[in-house]
């Protein structure tokens, strides 16, 4: 998108103040895509990040806005409407190769409602179903291991906001939530939360990590989900990672750097033992690798030794972070390309998440042969 702004009047002002004045114009951060989807001007508008769709540093979804003669049926039933896409699935690749890719629009509106049109008719916001090929591509929530009836249920119950949060570690920004939502906390919540965390000695009451030096990473969780129920038996101190994995908290956004900090502290405090098995990996791993973990377990891949591992160079500097690490084989999985390249320089065999999902039997063969 080309944006033309006339700054001539503004730039004339310093001349009235003397030649010594320097004008610095900061980079303007455009707001996230939202509401009506933005039409694709070219294929370069969309890039692929380990199978996920992106525009700039933001995660997006794609869908065909113009429903043409199918407009009325689409309004009545999501099953009769165009699907929206969360990954570079088979359908997206086919549309690229056939030259029909520009029919899509992109958005990162997390409401789950999409703006559709139909010729001369006024556009409306409706619920669309997610593409099943996309769920399979990412093995989202273990899609490949589900029965057929369970797969259809996943499509019906798919939550866009939960999906964006799940893969937030891959991106530098998170879609804005819908305006006007009330938090529902009581007026004295901050003080109540402080007392609960202090009573827990600033330890997470789930994984026991000590966050006394990082108190902002310790939250107070309502067990029953009712934010105004501050009965002591309903409150529990949880680190940000455990809090985001609590029931009905799948939409909670946690910056990747905060998850990495919690993982590092767990290791330093011996809260997580190397070689604890898949159950420990499932409990402590970044939700972004949930699909990979399900695929590994289904294929019989040996459990990694650790998750959220730091790799250091000969100077003792942390140069990379691995989401999953098999220390005995120097094999790992990483989210960021820079982590992958830095790991390989240290002699590690490290690949991306989706690549590993697609080549799971190769990983198994290598691990079992060593």
N, C-alpha and C positions, 0 to 999 in steps of 0.2 A: 504494500500500500504506500503510495507516494503522498507525503504530507507537506504542503507548502505554507510557510509562515513568514509574514512580512515583519521583520524586526528593525527596519530602518529607523523608525521613530525612536525606539529604545536605544539603539546604538548611537544616536546623535546626542543623547543627553550627557554622556561623559565629557564631550568636548567643552561643555559649558563649565565643567568643574576642573579643567586643567589636563595637561597631557599625561600626568603621572598616574591617572586612574586606569586600572586594568579591569576589563569586563570579562568575567568568567561565566559561561553558560553551561549549567550542569545538564547531563543527559536526562532526558525526560522518560520516565517509565510509563509506557502506555498501560491502561487498565486491562485486566484480563478480558478475553473474549467472553461475551455473555449474551443473553437474550437471543435475538435472531442470529443464526449462524452467518459467518462471513464467507462469501463466495471465494473459491480458489481461483487465483489469477494464473497460476502455473504450478507445475509439479514441485517446484522448488519451495512452495509455501509450506509443504509438509515434509518433515524429516522423520526418520525412524530411529528410535532409541531402544535397542535390544528388543525389537518386536513391537514396542509401544509407539503410538503416534504422537508427534510433537510439532509445535510451532514456536520457534525461538526457544526459550527455556521453559515453556509451559506445555503440560500434557493436554492433549485435545482428544475429541472424538469426531468422527466424520459421519454424515448422513446425507441422503438425497432429500432435499427440501421440497422440491416440486413433485407432488403426487399425481398431478394431471387428472385424468378421468377416474382415478382411484381415490380421489380426495374424500368423498362422502363415506366410503367404506372404511377408510383409514381412521376417520374421526370416531367411528363406532367401535372399532376393534383394532388393537395393536397388532394382532395376528395378520391383518390384511394390509398393514402399513409397511413402508420401507424400514429395514433394520438399521440400527446405528452401529458403528464399528469402533472398537477400542484398541485394535492392533492391526498390524500389516498381515492380515489373514489371506487365505486363498482368494476370497472374493475381491479384496482390494487389489491384490496382484493381478487378477484377471481384468479388472477395470482399467488398471494402468496400461496393460499390454494391448487392450482393445481400443485405447484412445478415448475412453468414456469417463476417465477419472475426474475431469472438470465438472461433472454433474454434482459432485459432492460439495457440501459446505462444512466448515469446521467450527467447533464451539468447545468451550470448557465450562459451560453452565452446569453446575452440579445439582440442579433441581430435579433432573430426571424428566423434565418436560421439554419438548422440542417444537420449534416453530415450523409448521408446514404450510404449503400453499397448493393451490389447484387451479391453474389458469386464471380466469377472471375473478374467482372467488376471493373473499377476504381471508387472510391467513389466520391460523389458530394455533394454540399451544396444546399438544397432546402427548400422551405417554407412548414411547416407541419401545419395541423389544430389542435387546442386544443381539448381535449376530452370534450364532452358535459356533461358527468357524473361528471367531475371535476367542471365545472361551476355551476352545480346544487348543488354539495356538499357544495361549499363555498357561494352559492348564489351570485356569483361574479357579480357586477354591477346590482344587482336585477334580475338575470337570471330567478329565479323561477316565478317572476311576469310578465315575458315577454310573448308575443304571440309567436307562433311557428315560424312565419316568422322572427320575431325580434331575436329569439334565433339563427337562422341560420346566420343572419347578424352579431351577436356578434362573432360567430365562425370565420367568414371571416375577420372581422376587429380586431380580438384580437391582442394586442401588448404585447410581452413578457416583454419589458422594463417597460411599464406602470404597468404591473402586479407585477413585482419585487418591484417597488417603492411603490405600494399600500400597500403591506404587509411588508415593511421594518421595521416597529416597532417590528415585531416578532423576528428579527434576529440581530446579531451583526456585520454583514458585508453586503455590497451591491455589486452586480456584476459590473465588470469593463465595462465601455461603450466602444463602438467600437473606435479603434484608428484612428487618422487622421481627426476626425470631427472638422470643423472650427467653432469657436464661433460666429464670425461675428460682434463683437462689434467694435466700433470706438476706435481709439487710446486714445482719451480723455474721455473714458467712466467712469473711476473711479472718475474723478473730476465732471463730469456731475451728476453722481449718488449721490455723496456727497451733492451737492447743492440741489438736489430734496428732499433728506431726511431731510436736514437742514431746508428747506423751510416749510416742514411739521411738524417741531418741533419734529422730530423723533417719530411721531405718525403714526400708520397704518391708511391709509385713507379708509380702509374698515371696520375694527372692532374697531378702535380708541384706541387700546392698546398703552400705552406709553412705548417706548423702548429706552428712552434717556440713561438709565443705561446699556442697552444691544444693542448698535447700530448695531452689526453684525447680529442681528436677524431681521433687517429692510432692505428690498431690494427695488430696483427701477424696476418697471414693465413696459414693453412696451405693451400698450393696443392692438396694431394691430399685435403684434408678430414679427415685423420687427426690428431687433436689431440695425440696423444702423439709424433708424428713431428716432432722439432725439428731435423732435419738442416738446416743453413743453406740448402741449395738448395730447401728446401720452405717457406721463410718469406719473407714479403714485407710491407713496410710499406704500409698502405692507409688513406686517410681513411675516416671512417665511411660516407660516401656510396658510394665505390667498393667498400668492403668488402661493403656490403649488396647490391651488384649483381654480386658475384662468383658463379660457378657454385655452385649448391646452397646459397646463402646468402639465398634469397628470404624466409626466415622471420625474418631478423634485424630486430629493431625498432630504428629510429632516430628519436628525437624530431624533429619538424618544425623546431624552432628550431636544432637541430644541422645539419640539411641547409641551412637558410638561411644559417647562419654560414659553412659551407664554400663555398656559392655566392658569397657576398659576397667572401670572401678570394680566390677564383679570379678574380673580376672585377678586384679591386684589384691583383692580381699579374699581370694580363694572361694568365692561363692559358687563358681562354676568350675567343675573339674574336667580336665581333658579326658576324652574317651568315655563320657557319661552315657552315650547312646542316643538314639533318635528322639526319645521322649524329651530329653534335656534340650536337644537342638530345636525341636518344635516349640518348646516353651520360651526359649531365649532368642531365637533368630528374628531378623527383620521380617515383618509381614510381606515385604516385597518378594521374598523367595519362597513363599508358601506353596506356590504351584510346583516349583522345582523340588521341594522336599517331598511333596506327595508323589511326584513322579519317581524320585529316587527310591522311596520305600516300596512302591508298587513293583519296581523293576528288580528289587533285591540288592540295591547298591549298599555297600557297607557304610555305616554311619560315619560322618566326618568326626575328626577329633575335637573340633571347636567351631564356634560361629562368632562372627564379629572380631576376627583375629587381626592383630597388627603385625606387619612385617617391618623389620628394621634393617638398616644397612650396616656396614662395618663400623660406622661412627656412632651407632646406637640411636640413629634418628628414625622415626616412624615414616616410612615412605609409601606404604600402601595398606589398605584395609580389605580383608577378604570376608565375604558373607559366610562362606563355608570353607573350611580348610582341612585337608588330609595331610597332616604334618609328616607322617612316615613316608609318603609318596611325593611330597612337594607338589600337590595338586590342589587347586582351589577354584572358587567361583567369586567373581566380583561384579559390582554394579557399574562403576565408573571406568571409562577407558584408561584414564591415567593410572588407576590402581592396577589394571591389567598389565599395562606396559612396564610399570615400575616392578611388579612382581616377576615378570619374565626376565628382567635384567638381573634379578637375584637367582635365576635358575629355576623358577617355579613354572609349572604348566597351569595357566589360569585362563578361563574362558568366561564369556558372558552368561547370564542366567538363561535366556531363551535358547541360545546355542546349545547349552548343556541339556536342556529339556529335550531338544530335537535329537541329540546324540547320546542319550542316556545309556544305551547299551555299550557304546564305546567306552564311556567312563567306567562302567561296571567291569568291563573286560580288563582295562588297564589296572584298576585297583585290585582285582582278584589275582592278577598275574604277578603282583609284587609282594 
